[in-house]
Amino acid sequence: MIKIMHAQTVLTEEDIEALKQKTGESSSKDAVAKAVAHYLECEYTNVEDMWAKKLEKVVKRKQK
């Protein structure tokens, strides 16, 4: 069974609007939930130098 918790944070209106646009969600709640889910699943979250790892992956793809 999943335990659900309520969490709050303070964000600027600009950040919320940018998050809604980036996630494609119309509500703040859904946009934040989608962003958190992506962050938890993203393979780059625990990588020390995320940009170097992404660049390395792109270079490998281009070499094939």
N, C-alpha and C positions, 0 to 999 in steps of 0.2 A: 504494500500500500504506500502511496506517495503522501508525504506530509507537505502541506502547503503553508507558506509563510507570507505575510504581508510585509513589503519593504517600501520605503519612501526615500526620495532623494530630491535635491534641488538642482534644476537645470534652467538655463536661460531659454527664453522663447525661441531664439534663433537656433539653439541646439536641438530643441524639440522638433521644430519645423524641418531642419536638415535631416534629422533622424527619420521623421515620417516620410520625407521624400526618398531618402536612400533605401528604406525598407519597403516602400510602397504601401504602407499602412496609413489609414486615415485617422486612427485614434492614437493618442500618446501612449496609452497602456499597451496596445498591441505592438507599437513601434519599439518600445523599450523591451518588451518580452521577446520579440524577434531578434533584437540586437544582442540581448543577453544569451539567448540560445545559440546564436552564431558564434559569439565569443567563446562559449564553453566547448563548442564542437570544432572550432577552427584549429587546424594543424599548426598554425604559426603562433598560437597563444603562448606556448612555453619555450619558444625559440628565442635565444638571447638577442640575436641580430636578425630580426624578421625580414628586413629588406634584402639582406645578403642572401638569405635562404630562398626568398621569392625569386630574386634575380638568377640564382643558380638553377632553379627549376625551369625558368623561361629559357635560359641558355641551353640547357639539356634538351628541351623540347625543340628548339630551333635547329639543333645539330642533327636531329633525326631525320 
